[in-house]
């Protein structure tokens, strides 16, 4: 199973790496298109629509074609969509591109997480957080490469084509080493499209709050450092990198702490730390406090998704891909709907106010965990 684990880890890495490269240069993308925060929010909303359109059906398709095939197709679509992201200055065309980025990313997320659940089962111990650690490593390195491309004034087109070519090679090689799932899942629980079960709804709600905070920081941290704190675009990429690095560190250690503390206790700690971190960002506007706050928020949010996914993927009565699709559809609606909402709020009341919206949802996540919204699993 070592080859399978390496392949799945590589795909998590590439997914995060691609996202970070375009997200870290959103301030320049915004300037290139000459659009305001609301218009940028609309583009991010198109991405959300694409992801939320694809996710509920990905589990269903995975059980027909196999999650290995779906992962490859989704990864290729994601690469192509990112490659053409900076080729047009037409807002409608860019909206369509973001829509397809959402489809590729959402489908790939469900399918590769099913692969992660299957590999974890073979190890008979918690290793889900390690896969998401590779996603965060990809995010951190992607943010770093974004900062370098920005610092040396490399155009967005050349930047994105460079990282996409690398990503295409990894996607093709890694998806050839995945677990074939079609025959293995036959007869093991419900495998078609269905609404979230009673056991998975609370998981999805916790994921919704956590992923709204995560998505908000990923898509707005660079702009916050640039527009609110008043630092350079390169420093904006570093702010994004601070959050990504913290996510990476938290996920590397996540399996150990999940085993030592238990899922509920770790989720309580996650929620408290994320609230503290984002509060620091909002209350104290300086380069140091912004970097510190995003770092603490990253540590707090780092293990929320791995805990939710491994629990949903092992939920009784459904196959892993369907369980993950149920939880991720609810959760990722926060990841993708939160950032555009903040864009609208930022234009009306300022970006600091927009992040208060995310902070409120992190408080809700804490309440859900404390009131044992997780108890059914």
Secondary structure, DSSP 4 states (H G I P E B T S, - for coil): -HHHHHHHHHHHHHHHHHHHHHHTTHHHHHHHHT--HHHHHHHHHHHHHHHHHHHHHHHHHHHHH-HHHHHHHHHHHHHHHHHTTTS---HHHHHHHHHHHHHHHHHHHHHHHHHHHHHHHHHTS--HHHHHHHHHHHHHHHHHHHHHHHHTT--HHHHHHHHHHHHHHHHHHHHTTSPP-TTTTTTSSB-S--PPPHHHHHHHHHHHHHHHHHHHHHHHHHHIIIIIS---HHHHHHHHHHHHHHHHHHHHTHHHHHHHH-HHHHHHHHHHHHHHHHHHHHH--SHHHHHHHHHHHHHHHTTHHHHHHHHHHT-TTB-HHHHHHHHHHHHHHHHHHHHHHHHHHHHHH-HHHHHHHHHHHHHHHHHHHHTTTTTT-
